[in-house]
Amino acid sequence: MRRRAPPLLRLSRLLGWLGLIVLILLVVFVATAVYSATQLRPQNPNGNQGSSVTLASNGSVRLSFGLNLTNSGYYSVDALSLAIQVRYPNGTLAGLGGSPSVAIPPGSTGRVPVSVWIPLQGESEALLTQDQQMTTRIWANVTYATLFGLHLSIPTNYSWGAPFAQFNATPGAPTPQPNGTALVPVSVSFQNHASFPDTGSLRVDVKSASGVTCSSSSVGIDVPSHESFDRQINFFAQPSCNPSGGQIVATYTGNGLTVSLPPEAIP
């Protein structure tokens, strides 16, 4: 009669089989997780579709859009959050942003809301009057299948439309008035290429070469998106203040902020 193996030997064999089964399951899990990770894809990352642009009261531009991520794998994406950089065509950093944390179940598409803020100062002041083709890059560091860290880098493009595109302020010849002042007509024009209206007021200052304000005037504006503005504004300057060689400075107030447009030289 065949003798049974000692209990310790039988236990070691059982543990060996269990270890092998666990190893096989772990290999299968890792293989399916790696495969599933490759199935996490952004949808329509390029362009301005579904985006919105607003002027924030803190003196910045806020870009808001949603990025669709499709999780075609077998496991959920947990606590996914995005970080974003927006750069000008020359590579200079324009603004930073991010998203709240979201989860995307397996076999579904999740929409991640993203916001980025661009301060209207320095180089970014050109956004007021110049259209820009900016580049954005989005990063995602997430926990996938509850164990694995996943890193995504998504390059995109963003077409910026300036709210005061082709801004121009052209003074006419001064005309002496009976009260001793001089009438200076200034033609102000621009096109609103932005996705939001230019609503508020536009203050225009005529300054001399020494920086003294010869005259000022404010007009209300309500220019819808993709519409143009063209108006003549009359200024009455004192004879002692010669605007020749000076500047015309326009300041926009609306949407909760006040920003100065690039000055126009007076011949």
Summary of the structure (lengths in Angstrom):
residues: 267
radius of gyration: 31.1
end to end distance: 117.5
largest distance: 134.6
contacts: 800
relative contact order: 0.14
helix: 14%
strand: 53%
